[in-house]
Amino acid sequence: MKEINKGDILYSAWGYDQTNIYFYKIVKRTEKTVWLQRIKTKHIKSAGFMREYVIPDTTNKIDSIIQRRISYYQDEILIRITSYMYAYLWDGKEKVQTFYA
């Protein structure tokens, strides 16, 4: 099982008619808690009709820092952001999000 540490990037994918990708940077961690700073999403290239590849833009922060408990599901760390959104350790690969023009 991979661990998460200060400086690691997490991501969440959520949406109904479209898929939104949010990135978070861990700014502090204790045994059971993380403090997260949401960071901007950076468009890399098109992935087709109303789809794009994105990565985190660690130089641009969004919103204030939030504090969340660390959870586990089948040996994977997940952080509940809201009732409909969980964040996972980012694997360093581009993610695909969709949008409406």
N, CA, C and O atoms as a GROMACS GRO file, in nm:
protein
  404
    1MET      N    1   0.084  -0.119   0.000
    1MET     CA    2   0.000   0.000   0.000
    1MET      C    3   0.088   0.125   0.000
    1MET      O    4   0.182   0.136   0.079
    2LYS      N    5   0.058   0.218  -0.089
    2LYS     CA    6   0.132   0.343  -0.095
    2LYS      C    7   0.087   0.436   0.016
    2LYS      O    8  -0.031   0.440   0.051
    3GLU      N    9   0.181   0.510   0.069
    3GLU     CA   10   0.151   0.610   0.171
    3GLU      C   11   0.146   0.748   0.106
    3GLU      O   12   0.197   0.768  -0.004
    4ILE      N   13   0.084   0.842   0.175
    4ILE     CA   14   0.082   0.980   0.128
    4ILE      C   15   0.160   1.066   0.227
    4ILE      O   16   0.161   1.039   0.347
    5ASN      N   17   0.224   1.168   0.174
    5ASN     CA   18   0.308   1.255   0.256
    5ASN      C   19   0.292   1.400   0.216
    5ASN      O   20   0.235   1.430   0.111
    6LYS      N   21   0.341   1.488   0.300
    6LYS     CA   22   0.341   1.630   0.269
    6LYS      C   23   0.407   1.651   0.133
    6LYS      O   24   0.513   1.595   0.105
    7GLY      N   25   0.344   1.732   0.048
    7GLY     CA   26   0.396   1.760  -0.085
    7GLY      C   27   0.336   1.674  -0.194
    7GLY      O   28   0.344   1.710  -0.312
    8ASP      N   29   0.276   1.560  -0.157
    8ASP     CA   30   0.213   1.473  -0.257
    8ASP      C   31   0.091   1.541  -0.318
    8ASP      O   32   0.029   1.627  -0.255
    9ILE      N   33   0.058   1.501  -0.440
    9ILE     CA   34  -0.059   1.553  -0.510
    9ILE      C   35  -0.168   1.445  -0.512
    9ILE      O   36  -0.141   1.329  -0.542
   10LEU      N   37  -0.289   1.487  -0.481
   10LEU     CA   38  -0.406   1.400  -0.489
   10LEU      C   39  -0.494   1.452  -0.601
   10LEU      O   40  -0.484   1.568  -0.641
   11TYR      N   41  -0.582   1.366  -0.652
   11TYR     CA   42  -0.677   1.412  -0.753
   11TYR      C   43  -0.814   1.351  -0.726
   11TYR      O   44  -0.825   1.246  -0.662
   12SER      N   45  -0.916   1.418  -0.774
   12SER     CA   46  -1.052   1.363  -0.768
   12SER      C   47  -1.117   1.383  -0.903
   12SER      O   48  -1.091   1.482  -0.972
   13ALA      N   49  -1.201   1.290  -0.941
   13ALA     CA   50  -1.277   1.297  -1.065
   13ALA      C   51  -1.424   1.285  -1.026
   13ALA      O   52  -1.463   1.188  -0.961
   14TRP      N   53  -1.504   1.381  -1.066
   14TRP     CA   54  -1.645   1.378  -1.030
   14TRP      C   55  -1.727   1.448  -1.138
   14TRP      O   56  -1.672   1.522  -1.220
   15GLY      N   57  -1.855   1.426  -1.136
   15GLY     CA   58  -1.944   1.494  -1.228
   15GLY      C   59  -2.058   1.404  -1.270
   15GLY      O   60  -2.057   1.283  -1.246
   16TYR      N   61  -2.157   1.464  -1.333
   16TYR     CA   62  -2.274   1.390  -1.382
   16TYR      C   63  -2.274   1.392  -1.534
   16TYR      O   64  -2.254   1.288  -1.597
   17ASP      N   65  -2.297   1.508  -1.594
   17ASP     CA   66  -2.295   1.520  -1.740
   17ASP      C   67  -2.156   1.546  -1.795
   17ASP      O   68  -2.134   1.540  -1.916
   18GLN      N   69  -2.063   1.574  -1.708
   18GLN     CA   70  -1.925   1.595  -1.748
   18GLN      C   71  -1.836   1.546  -1.635
   18GLN      O   72  -1.881   1.532  -1.521
   19THR      N   73  -1.710   1.521  -1.665
   19THR     CA   74  -1.615   1.477  -1.564
   19THR      C   75  -1.522   1.591  -1.531
   19THR      O   76  -1.452   1.644  -1.618
   20ASN      N   77  -1.520   1.630  -1.404
   20ASN     CA   78  -1.433   1.737  -1.356
   20ASN      C   79  -1.317   1.675  -1.281
   20ASN      O   80  -1.336   1.584  -1.201
   21ILE      N   81  -1.196   1.723  -1.307
   21ILE     CA   82  -1.078   1.678  -1.236
   21ILE      C   83  -1.031   1.792  -1.145
   21ILE      O   84  -1.009   1.904  -1.191
   22TYR      N   85  -1.016   1.763  -1.016
   22TYR     CA   86  -0.961   1.858  -0.920
   22TYR      C   87  -0.832   1.799  -0.865
   22TYR      O   88  -0.822   1.678  -0.844
   23PHE      N   89  -0.733   1.885  -0.842
   23PHE     CA   90  -0.607   1.844  -0.783
   23PHE      C   91  -0.588   1.912  -0.648
   23PHE      O   92  -0.632   2.025  -0.627
   24TYR      N   93  -0.522   1.843  -0.556
   24TYR     CA   94  -0.495   1.893  -0.422
   24TYR      C   95  -0.350   1.862  -0.386
   24TYR      O   96  -0.298   1.756  -0.420
   25LYS      N   97  -0.287   1.954  -0.315
   25LYS     CA   98  -0.152   1.930  -0.264
   25LYS      C   99  -0.161   1.913  -0.112
   25LYS      O  100  -0.228   1.991  -0.044
   26ILE      N  101  -0.093   1.811  -0.060
   26ILE     CA  102  -0.091   1.790   0.084
   26ILE      C  103   0.008   1.888   0.144
   26ILE      O  104   0.127   1.885   0.112
   27VAL      N  105  -0.041   1.977   0.232
   27VAL     CA  106   0.045   2.076   0.294
   27VAL      C  107   0.086   2.037   0.435
   27VAL      O  108   0.182   2.092   0.491
   28LYS      N  109   0.012   1.941   0.493
   28LYS     CA  110   0.046   1.892   0.627
   28LYS      C  111  -0.019   1.755   0.644
   28LYS      O  112  -0.126   1.728   0.589
   29ARG      N  113   0.048   1.670   0.721
   29ARG     CA  114  -0.008   1.538   0.746
   29ARG      C  115   0.027   1.491   0.886
   29ARG      O  116   0.140   1.507   0.932
   30THR      N  117  -0.071   1.432   0.953
   30THR     CA  118  -0.048   1.361   1.078
   30THR      C  119  -0.086   1.216   1.052
   30THR      O  120  -0.112   1.179   0.937
   31GLU      N  121  -0.090   1.135   1.155
   31GLU     CA  122  -0.120   0.993   1.134
   31GLU      C  123  -0.256   0.970   1.069
   31GLU      O  124  -0.269   0.882   0.983
   32LYS      N  125  -0.358   1.047   1.107
   32LYS     CA  126  -0.493   1.022   1.059
   32LYS      C  127  -0.556   1.138   0.981
   32LYS      O  128  -0.671   1.128   0.939
   33THR      N  129  -0.482   1.246   0.962
   33THR     CA  130  -0.539   1.367   0.904
   33THR      C  131  -0.445   1.428   0.802
   33THR      O  132  -0.323   1.422   0.816
   34VAL      N  133  -0.504   1.489   0.698
   34VAL     CA  134  -0.427   1.568   0.602
   34VAL      C  135  -0.489   1.707   0.589
   34VAL      O  136  -0.609   1.725   0.609
   35TRP      N  137  -0.405   1.803   0.555
   35TRP     CA  138  -0.449   1.938   0.522
   35TRP      C  139  -0.419   1.956   0.374
   35TRP      O  140  -0.306   1.935   0.330
   36LEU      N  141  -0.520   1.993   0.299
   36LEU     CA  142  -0.510   1.998   0.153
   36LEU      C  143  -0.530   2.139   0.100
   36LEU      O  144  -0.616   2.213   0.148
   37GLN      N  145  -0.450   2.174   0.000
   37GLN     CA  146  -0.465   2.300  -0.072
   37GLN      C  147  -0.505   2.265  -0.214
   37GLN      O  148  -0.430   2.199  -0.286
   38ARG      N  149  -0.624   2.308  -0.254
   38ARG     CA  150  -0.663   2.283  -0.394
   38ARG      C  151  -0.576   2.367  -0.485
   38ARG      O  152  -0.547   2.483  -0.456
   39ILE      N  153  -0.534   2.307  -0.597
   39ILE     CA  154  -0.450   2.376  -0.694
   39ILE      C  155  -0.517   2.372  -0.831
   39ILE      O  156  -0.600   2.286  -0.858
   40LYS      N  157  -0.478   2.464  -0.914
   40LYS     CA  158  -0.540   2.474  -1.048
   40LYS      C  159  -0.509   2.353  -1.134
   40LYS      O  160  -0.411   2.282  -1.114
   41THR      N  161  -0.597   2.332  -1.230
   41THR     CA  162  -0.581   2.228  -1.330
   41THR      C  163  -0.527   2.294  -1.456
   41THR      O  164  -0.576   2.398  -1.499
   42LYS      N  165  -0.426   2.232  -1.516
   42LYS     CA  166  -0.361   2.288  -1.634
   42LYS      C  167  -0.394   2.203  -1.756
   42LYS      O  168  -0.369   2.082  -1.757
   43HIS      N  169  -0.451   2.267  -1.858
   43HIS     CA  170  -0.485   2.200  -1.984
   43HIS      C  171  -0.356   2.167  -2.059
   43HIS      O  172  -0.270   2.253  -2.077
   44ILE      N  173  -0.342   2.041  -2.103
   44ILE     CA  174  -0.223   1.998  -2.176
   44ILE      C  175  -0.251   1.988  -2.325
   44ILE      O  176  -0.178   2.046  -2.406
   45LYS      N  177  -0.356   1.914  -2.361
   45LYS     CA  178  -0.389   1.896  -2.502
   45LYS      C  179  -0.530   1.841  -2.512
   45LYS      O  180  -0.589   1.795  -2.414
   46SER      N  181  -0.583   1.847  -2.632
   46SER     CA  182  -0.717   1.794  -2.657
   46SER      C  183  -0.714   1.642  -2.653
   46SER      O  184  -0.615   1.578  -2.689
   47ALA      N  185  -0.825   1.585  -2.607
   47ALA     CA  186  -0.839   1.439  -2.605
   47ALA      C  187  -0.958   1.398  -2.691
   47ALA      O  188  -1.010   1.288  -2.677
   48GLY      N  189  -1.001   1.487  -2.779
   48GLY     CA  190  -1.116   1.460  -2.863
   48GLY      C  191  -1.225   1.562  -2.839
   48GLY      O  192  -1.203   1.665  -2.775
   49PHE      N  193  -1.343   1.533  -2.891
   49PHE     CA  194  -1.456   1.625  -2.882
   49PHE      C  195  -1.494   1.652  -2.736
   49PHE      O  196  -1.536   1.561  -2.665
   50MET      N  197  -1.480   1.777  -2.693
   50MET     CA  198  -1.512   1.825  -2.559
   50MET      C  199  -1.444   1.743  -2.449
   50MET      O  200  -1.501   1.721  -2.342
   51ARG      N  201  -1.322   1.698  -2.478
   51ARG     CA  202  -1.240   1.625  -2.381
   51ARG      C  203  -1.100   1.685  -2.384
   51ARG      O  204  -1.051   1.725  -2.490
   52GLU      N  205  -1.035   1.690  -2.269
   52GLU     CA  206  -0.900   1.743  -2.264
   52GLU      C  207  -0.817   1.670  -2.160
   52GLU      O  208  -0.870   1.620  -2.060
   53TYR      N  209  -0.686   1.665  -2.184
   53TYR     CA  210  -0.592   1.610  -2.087
   53TYR      C  211  -0.549   1.723  -1.994
   53TYR      O  212  -0.521   1.834  -2.038
   54VAL      N  213  -0.545   1.694  -1.865
   54VAL     CA  214  -0.505   1.794  -1.766
   54VAL      C  215  -0.404   1.736  -1.668
   54VAL      O  216  -0.397   1.615  -1.646
   55ILE      N  217  -0.325   1.826  -1.610
   55ILE     CA  218  -0.232   1.793  -1.502
   55ILE      C  219  -0.244   1.903  -1.397
   55ILE      O  220  -0.306   2.006  -1.423
   56PRO      N  221  -0.188   1.883  -1.278
   56PRO     CA  222  -0.195   1.988  -1.176
   56PRO      C  223  -0.099   2.102  -1.208
   56PRO      O  224   0.009   2.080  -1.262
   57ASP      N  225  -0.139   2.224  -1.174
   57ASP     CA  226  -0.055   2.342  -1.184
   57ASP      C  227  -0.021   2.382  -1.041
   57ASP      O  228  -0.094   2.459  -0.979
   58THR      N  229   0.088   2.332  -0.989
   58THR     CA  230   0.122   2.350  -0.847
   58THR      C  231   0.157   2.493  -0.810
   58THR      O  232   0.170   2.523  -0.691
   59THR      N  233   0.172   2.582  -0.907
   59THR     CA  234   0.205   2.721  -0.876
   59THR      C  235   0.082   2.806  -0.851
   59THR      O  236   0.094   2.920  -0.804
   60ASN      N  237  -0.036   2.754  -0.881
   60ASN     CA  238  -0.160   2.831  -0.865
   60ASN      C  239  -0.254   2.764  -0.767
   60ASN      O  240  -0.307   2.656  -0.793
   61LYS      N  241  -0.276   2.830  -0.654
   61LYS     CA  242  -0.363   2.776  -0.550
   61LYS      C  243  -0.505   2.827  -0.566
   61LYS      O  244  -0.528   2.938  -0.616
   62ILE      N  245  -0.600   2.746  -0.524
   62ILE     CA  246  -0.741   2.782  -0.528
   62ILE      C  247  -0.799   2.755  -0.388
   62ILE      O  248  -0.764   2.656  -0.324
   63ASP      N  249  -0.886   2.840  -0.342
   63ASP     CA  250  -0.958   2.820  -0.216
   63ASP      C  251  -0.863   2.816  -0.096
   63ASP      O  252  -0.741   2.828  -0.110
   64SER      N  253  -0.922   2.797   0.020
   64SER     CA  254  -0.842   2.789   0.142
   64SER      C  255  -0.809   2.643   0.173
   64SER      O  256  -0.863   2.552   0.112
   65ILE      N  257  -0.719   2.624   0.266
   65ILE     CA  258  -0.676   2.489   0.305
   65ILE      C  259  -0.790   2.419   0.379
   65ILE      O  260  -0.856   2.479   0.463
   66ILE      N  261  -0.810   2.291   0.345
   66ILE     CA  262  -0.913   2.211   0.412
   66ILE      C  263  -0.846   2.096   0.487
   66ILE      O  264  -0.738   2.049   0.449
   67GLN      N  265  -0.909   2.053   0.592
   67GLN     CA  266  -0.858   1.943   0.675
   67GLN      C  267  -0.951   1.823   0.657
   67GLN      O  268  -1.073   1.837   0.668
   68ARG      N  269  -0.893   1.705   0.630
   68ARG     CA  270  -0.974   1.585   0.609
   68ARG      C  271  -0.908   1.464   0.674
   68ARG      O  272  -0.786   1.460   0.693
   69ARG      N  273  -0.990   1.366   0.709
   69ARG     CA  274  -0.942   1.240   0.766
   69ARG      C  275  -0.892   1.149   0.655
   69ARG      O  276  -0.943   1.152   0.543
   70ILE      N  277  -0.793   1.068   0.688
   70ILE     CA  278  -0.740   0.969   0.594
   70ILE      C  279  -0.822   0.841   0.608
   70ILE      O  280  -0.841   0.792   0.720
   71SER      N  281  -0.869   0.788   0.497
   71SER     CA  282  -0.946   0.664   0.496
   71SER      C  283  -0.875   0.563   0.406
   71SER      O  284  -0.785   0.597   0.330
   72TYR      N  285  -0.918   0.440   0.418
   72TYR     CA  286  -0.861   0.332   0.336
   72TYR      C  287  -0.974   0.249   0.277
   72TYR      O  288  -1.076   0.226   0.343
   73TYR      N  289  -0.956   0.204   0.154
   73TYR     CA  290  -1.050   0.114   0.091
   73TYR      C  291  -0.969   0.014   0.010
   73TYR      O  292  -0.900   0.052  -0.084
   74GLN      N  293  -0.978  -0.112   0.047
   74GLN     CA  294  -0.904  -0.219  -0.020
   74GLN      C  295  -0.757  -0.181  -0.040
   74GLN      O  296  -0.706  -0.186  -0.152
   75ASP      N  297  -0.691  -0.144   0.067
   75ASP     CA  298  -0.549  -0.108   0.067
   75ASP      C  299  -0.516   0.016  -0.016
   75ASP      O  300  -0.399   0.037  -0.051
   76GLU      N  301  -0.614   0.097  -0.047
   76GLU     CA  302  -0.590   0.222  -0.117
   76GLU      C  303  -0.631   0.338  -0.028
   76GLU      O  304  -0.737   0.335   0.034
   77ILE      N  305  -0.546   0.439  -0.022
   77ILE     CA  306  -0.578   0.558   0.057
   77ILE      C  307  -0.676   0.644  -0.022
   77ILE      O  308  -0.657   0.668  -0.141
   78LEU      N  309  -0.779   0.691   0.047
   78LEU     CA  310  -0.870   0.786  -0.015
   78LEU      C  311  -0.910   0.890   0.087
   78LEU      O  312  -0.918   0.862   0.207
   79ILE      N  313  -0.934   1.009   0.039
   79ILE     CA  314  -0.970   1.122   0.123
   79ILE      C  315  -1.107   1.171   0.079
   79ILE      O  316  -1.126   1.207  -0.037
   80ARG      N  317  -1.203   1.172   0.170
   80ARG     CA  318  -1.337   1.221   0.137
   80ARG      C  319  -1.334   1.373   0.136
   80ARG      O  320  -1.311   1.437   0.239
   81ILE      N  321  -1.357   1.430   0.019
   81ILE     CA  322  -1.360   1.575   0.005
   81ILE      C  323  -1.500   1.628   0.034
   81ILE      O  324  -1.517   1.720   0.114
   82THR      N  325  -1.600   1.569  -0.030
   82THR     CA  326  -1.742   1.601  -0.006
   82THR      C  327  -1.819   1.469  -0.009
   82THR      O  328  -1.759   1.362  -0.022
   83SER      N  329  -1.950   1.477   0.003
   83SER     CA  330  -2.032   1.355   0.001
   83SER      C  331  -2.026   1.284  -0.134
   83SER      O  332  -2.056   1.165  -0.142
   84TYR      N  333  -1.988   1.355  -0.240
   84TYR     CA  334  -1.986   1.297  -0.375
   84TYR      C  335  -1.846   1.292  -0.436
   84TYR      O  336  -1.831   1.254  -0.552
   85MET      N  337  -1.743   1.329  -0.360
   85MET     CA  338  -1.610   1.340  -0.418
   85MET      C  339  -1.502   1.288  -0.322
   85MET      O  340  -1.495   1.329  -0.206
   86TYR      N  341  -1.419   1.197  -0.374
   86TYR     CA  342  -1.305   1.143  -0.300
   86TYR      C  343  -1.178   1.174  -0.377
   86TYR      O  344  -1.179   1.181  -0.500
   87ALA      N  345  -1.068   1.192  -0.305
   87ALA     CA  346  -0.939   1.219  -0.368
   87ALA      C  347  -0.846   1.099  -0.346
   87ALA      O  348  -0.849   1.034  -0.241
   88TYR      N  349  -0.765   1.074  -0.448
   88TYR     CA  350  -0.672   0.961  -0.449
   88TYR      C  351  -0.532   1.012  -0.481
   88TYR      O  352  -0.518   1.121  -0.537
   89LEU      N  353  -0.430   0.935  -0.447
   89LEU     CA  354  -0.294   0.971  -0.479
   89LEU      C  355  -0.277   0.978  -0.631
   89LEU      O  356  -0.310   0.882  -0.702
   90TRP      N  357  -0.227   1.091  -0.680
   90TRP     CA  358  -0.207   1.110  -0.824
   90TRP      C  359  -0.090   1.026  -0.871
   90TRP      O  360   0.014   1.023  -0.805
   91ASP      N  361  -0.105   0.958  -0.982
   91ASP     CA  362  -0.001   0.870  -1.036
   91ASP      C  363   0.097   0.941  -1.129
   91ASP      O  364   0.185   0.877  -1.187
   92GLY      N  365   0.083   1.071  -1.144
   92GLY     CA  366   0.175   1.148  -1.228
   92GLY      C  367   0.136   1.151  -1.375
   92GLY      O  368   0.204   1.214  -1.455
   93LYS      N  369   0.028   1.083  -1.410
   93LYS     CA  370  -0.016   1.078  -1.550
   93LYS      C  371  -0.126   1.180  -1.576
   93LYS      O  372  -0.199   1.220  -1.485
   94GLU      N  373  -0.135   1.222  -1.703
   94GLU     CA  374  -0.242   1.312  -1.743
   94GLU      C  375  -0.377   1.248  -1.716
   94GLU      O  376  -0.392   1.126  -1.728
   95LYS      N  377  -0.474   1.329  -1.677
   95LYS     CA  378  -0.610   1.282  -1.656
   95LYS      C  379  -0.700   1.345  -1.761
   95LYS      O  380  -0.672   1.454  -1.810
   96VAL      N  381  -0.808   1.277  -1.795
   96VAL     CA  382  -0.901   1.330  -1.896
   96VAL      C  383  -1.023   1.388  -1.826
   96VAL      O  384  -1.084   1.323  -1.741
   97GLN      N  385  -1.056   1.510  -1.862
   97GLN     CA  386  -1.181   1.570  -1.815
   97GLN      C  387  -1.263   1.612  -1.935
   97GLN      O  388  -1.209   1.638  -2.042
   98THR      N  389  -1.394   1.619  -1.916
   98THR     CA  390  -1.483   1.659  -2.023
   98THR      C  391  -1.544   1.795  -1.991
   98THR      O  392  -1.541   1.839  -1.876
   99PHE      N  393  -1.598   1.860  -2.090
   99PHE     CA  394  -1.656   1.993  -2.071
   99PHE      C  395  -1.760   2.020  -2.178
   99PHE      O  396  -1.767   1.951  -2.279
  100TYR      N  397  -1.840   2.124  -2.153
  100TYR     CA  398  -1.934   2.171  -2.253
  100TYR      C  399  -1.890   2.307  -2.299
  100TYR      O  400  -1.855   2.392  -2.217
  101ALA      N  401  -1.892   2.329  -2.428
  101ALA     CA  402  -1.847   2.457  -2.485
  101ALA      C  403  -1.961   2.557  -2.489
  101ALA      O  404  -1.942   2.670  -2.533
   0.00000   0.00000   0.00000
